C-alpha cells in the first residue's frame, strides 16, 4: 500500500495537479516558466 501511495504522489499529484500558489499551473509548468524567465533575465543582464 505504501508503494502505491508513493507512486501516486510522485507520478501524478505533485507534478500534474494545478496549485493556486503556482498561479494555477502545475508544478512542472511553473518550473519551466520560472527557468525560462530567469534564463532570459540572466542573458539580458550580461
N, C-alpha and C positions, 0 to 999 in steps of 0.2 A: 504494500500500500504506500509506503514512504517513497519508493522509487517512482510510482505513478504520479504522486503529488509533485515530486521534484521535477519530473519531466514536463508536467503541465505548466508549472511555474516558469521554468526555464525556456520552454519552447513556444508557449503561447502567451501567457499572462503578461510577462514582463516586456515582451518585445512588440506585441501587436496591439494591445489594448490602449486606446487613447486615454490621456490623462489631462485633467484641467490645468495642472501646473506646467504642462508642456505645451500650452496654448492649443490644447485639443489635438495634439499629434501623438502618434505612437512614440515610445522612447527611441526606437531606431530612426524614425523620420526626424525627430527633434535633433538627434545626434548628427545626422547627415547635414541638416540645415546649419547647425552650430559650427561644424567643421568647415563647411563651405564659406560661411560668412567670416569666420576668423582667419581662414587662409587668405581670402581676398583682402581683408584689412591688413594683414601682415605684409602682403605683396605691395599694397599701396603705401604702407609706412616706409618701405625700403628695406 
